[in-house]
């Protein structure tokens, strides 16, 4: 999970386990640190072969803790995935807002947003399985609904860029911002899907320089 926002939560002084040595002599992570460690390990496991079927037993084994220890930090596996989705939302929309604030040209905004979305997937392969829904197939249906909403929000941001481009005369007025945004998002989703289905071997931004010109002009 690549972000500056990975700040451990403050320790809960009421938790008697904080700072106590484990039977092996290791110091247990503080509650916020353990939550982050669980999410980072889940994301790592999602990028491994068969990672779309990570179980809590396997996750606990990787962390060398009991499943009960996981549930002291997350009420369910669905809540763990919600933590990953929250990270994706914070990262993606924070970067979109930054791009829009720093770049006045809406067409350059669009190019930067596409590059960012594909780059995010490349830096966080396991989360690509979350973004395309692979990792959520057997999970609570609300998780897929939340990912669908995330896609809708991305599309709305792209649509606004196309609308601004038309208003500024950067694109002909007969352009349909909604149709253009849907096409561009479909391209991104397709690149995410190919990246995951090739075992993360085909870079999502491969050949993008020539293609993005066709998509945004």
N, C-alpha and C positions, 0 to 999 in steps of 0.2 A: 504494500500500500504506500504509494509515493505521495506524500503531502507534508506540508509544514504544520498541518492541523492535527497530527498524531500526538497530541499532548496527553499524557496519562491523567486520568481523573484524580482528584485529591484522595488521599487515604481516608478510610472511614475508621475513626478512632474507636468505634464500638465493635469493630471486627477483631476478635481475639487472635485471629490468625495472622494479622498484619505484622510483618517483621519477625515472626517466630521461625526458628529453624525447622526444617522438615526432618523426618527420620533419617534421611541421607545426609543431613548436615547443611543442606542448601537453604538459603533464605527465601521464603515464599514471596512472590511478587505482591505488591499492594493491589487492592481491588481494581483500580483503574488500569494499572499496568497489565493485570491478568486479562481483563476484558479486551484490551488492545492486542495482547498476545494471541488470544483465541481467534480474533478476527483476522489477524495477519496469517495465522496458521491455516485457517479455513480458506483464505484467498490463495495461499500457496498450494494447498491440496487440490483446489479446483482446476489448477493449470496442469496437473499431472494426468497421465492416462487413466481414463475412468473417473475423472474428477467430477463429472456431473452427478455422481452417486455417492458423495461423501456422507458417511454415517457419523453419528455422535460417538459411537464406540471407536471408530477409526481416528476421529479427531482427538478424543481423549487419549488414545494410545500414542499418537504423535506427540502430544503435550506431556505424556507420562503422568497423567492424573486420572482420577476416576470420572465416570460420566456424571456422578453426583456433584463432583467439583465444578463441572461445566455449568450445571443448572443452578449453582449458587450465584452465577454471574449473568446467566441468560435463562429466562423461564422456559424457553423452547428453542429448537433449532431454527424455527421460523424467525424468532427474535434475533438470532445471530445473522441471518440473511438480511433482516431489516437494518442491522448495523452496517452491513456492507453496502446496501442500497443507499443508506443515509450518507455514507462516505462518498459514493459516486455522485449523488445529488449535490453535495456541498462542493466537491471538486469541480464538476462540470459546469455548474451554473455560476460558480465563483469566477471561473476562467472566461465564460461567455461574457459576463458583466465587465470583466477587465478588458477584454478585446473591444467591446463596444465603446467603453469609456475612453480608450486610448487611440482608437483608429476611426477617424471621421468618415472615411470612404466605405460605404456599405458593401461594395463588391469585395474590397480587401477584408472587410469583416467576415464575409461569408467564407472566403478562402481560409482565413485564419481559424474560423470555427471548425471547418471540416478537418483541417490539419490537426487541430487540438483533439477532436473526437477520435480520430484514428490513432493519434499518438498516445492518448490516454489508454486505449485498448492495448497498444503494443507494450506500454510500460506496466500494465496490470493485466496480464493474460487471463488469470483466473476470473477476474471480474467481467471479462468479456463473456464468459459463460452465463453470468448473471444478466448482463445487458441483453443477450439474445434469448434468455429464458431457458436455456439448456439445463442449468443447475436448479431450476425451479419446478420442473415438470412434476415431481412427486411431492412437492411441498405445498403449503397452504396457498389456496387460490388468491388470497389477498396480495401475495408477493408479486405474482404476475400482473395483477391489476396495478400495483404501484409502479412496476417497470413500464407498463403501457402508459401510465400518466407521465412518467419521466420522458418517454419518447414524444408524447404530445407536447410537453413543455419545450423540448428541444425544437420540435417542428414550429411551434409558435415563435420562438426566438428567430429562427431562420426566416420565417414568413415576414417578420417585421423588418429584417434586413432587406429583403426583396422589395417590400413596400417602400422603404426609404430610398432604395435605388431608383425606383420608378418616379417617386416624387422629386428626386434631385436630378432627373433627366439622365441618369446613368444607364437606364434600360428603357426601351420603348414602352409607351403607356398601355399597349395591348397585352403586355405580359400579365399573367395571372399569378399573383404572389403565392396563393395557396397551392396551386398546382406545382409551381417551381419548388416550393418548400418541401412538398411531399416527395417529389422526385429526388431532391438532394438527400433527404433523410433516408429514403429507400436505398440510395447508393451507399450511404454510411452503414446502414443495417446489413446490407449485402457484404460489405467488406469485413464487418465484424464477424458475420457468420462464416465466411470463407477462412478467416484467420483461425477461428476455433476449430472448424471442421478439418483443417489441414494439420491439426496438432500444433498450431501456432508457428508453422513453418513459412507461410506466405505473409510477408509484412502487409498490414492493412493499407499502408500508404503507397504501396508499390505502383509505379506508373501514374501517380496522382497528378503530376505537374501538367500533363497534356489533357487529362480527363476533366480536371476541375475547371479548366477554361470553357469547355463545352457545357458544363453544368451551371455555371453562374453568369455567362454572358449571352 
